[in-house]
Structure formats: C-alpha cells, structure tokens
C-alpha cells in the first residue's frame, strides 16, 4: 500500500521536466488531467504533512502536558 517507488517515479517525472512537456504538448483534456493530478498531489501532500505532524508529536505533546513519559 505504501508505494514509495511509485512516488519516486512521479518525483523524477516532475523534476525531469517530462510532466511540463506532457502538459505543453498535450490536448486540452490531457492538460486538464495533468492539472487535476497536480491538484490532488498537492492535497495529498498537505494531508501527509498534517498526518505526520500528528503522528510525530502526539506522544510528545501528551508527555509535555502530563509531565509523565508515555509508555510505548
């Protein structure tokens, strides 16, 4: 489910300029598809950031509030 390799491929596709080329050379529907993809990718990035923050700081915050180390 956590397909890091696929994310790395998407990253490389964007960094290489191929995505921009696909957009420039694409039909109207292809351009819309690319823009939808990028919008969803940005939404997922925001969600990932929120989730990582919650996961990383959840126990630390509880520890700070209570003054007691949370058992793991």
C-alpha positions as CSV (number, residue, x, y, z in Angstrom):
1,X,0.0,0.0,0.0
2,X,2.8,2.4,0.7
3,X,4.4,2.5,-2.7
4,X,7.5,4.6,-2.2
5,X,8.9,3.5,-5.6
6,X,5.9,4.9,-7.4
7,X,6.2,8.2,-5.6
8,X,9.9,8.4,-6.5
9,X,8.9,7.8,-10.1
10,X,6.4,10.6,-10.0
11,X,9.0,12.9,-8.4
12,X,11.5,12.1,-11.2
13,X,8.9,12.6,-13.9
14,X,8.2,16.1,-12.5
15,X,11.9,17.0,-11.8
16,X,13.0,15.9,-15.3
17,X,10.6,18.3,-17.0
18,X,8.7,15.5,-18.7
19,X,5.5,16.4,-16.9
20,X,5.8,20.0,-18.1
21,X,6.5,18.7,-21.7
22,X,3.4,16.5,-21.5
23,X,1.4,19.5,-20.5
24,X,2.8,21.8,-23.2
25,X,2.3,19.1,-25.9
26,X,-1.0,17.8,-24.6
27,X,-4.5,18.2,-25.8
28,X,-7.0,20.3,-23.7
29,X,-8.3,17.2,-22.0
30,X,-4.7,16.0,-21.3
31,X,-3.8,19.3,-19.8
32,X,-6.9,19.2,-17.6
33,X,-6.0,15.7,-16.5
34,X,-2.4,16.8,-15.6
35,X,-3.7,19.8,-13.6
36,X,-6.2,17.6,-11.7
37,X,-3.4,15.2,-10.9
38,X,-1.2,18.0,-9.6
39,X,-4.0,19.4,-7.5
40,X,-4.7,16.0,-6.0
41,X,-1.0,15.6,-5.4
42,X,-0.8,18.9,-3.5
43,X,-3.9,18.0,-1.4
44,X,-2.2,14.7,-0.5
45,X,1.0,16.5,0.4
46,X,-0.9,18.7,2.8
47,X,-2.7,15.7,4.3
48,X,0.6,13.8,4.6
49,X,2.1,16.8,6.4
50,X,-0.8,17.0,8.8
51,X,-0.8,13.3,9.5
52,X,3.0,13.1,10.0
53,X,2.8,16.0,12.4
54,X,0.1,14.3,14.4
55,X,2.0,11.0,14.5
56,X,5.3,12.5,15.4
57,X,4.1,15.0,18.0
58,X,1.2,13.1,19.5
59,X,3.1,11.4,22.3
60,X,5.5,14.3,22.8
61,X,2.6,16.7,23.4
62,X,0.9,14.3,25.8
63,X,4.2,13.9,27.7
64,X,4.7,17.7,27.9
65,X,1.1,18.2,29.2
66,X,1.2,15.5,31.8
67,X,4.9,15.6,32.7
68,X,4.8,11.8,32.5
69,X,6.6,9.7,29.9
70,X,4.1,7.8,27.8
71,X,4.7,4.0,27.6
72,X,5.2,2.6,24.1
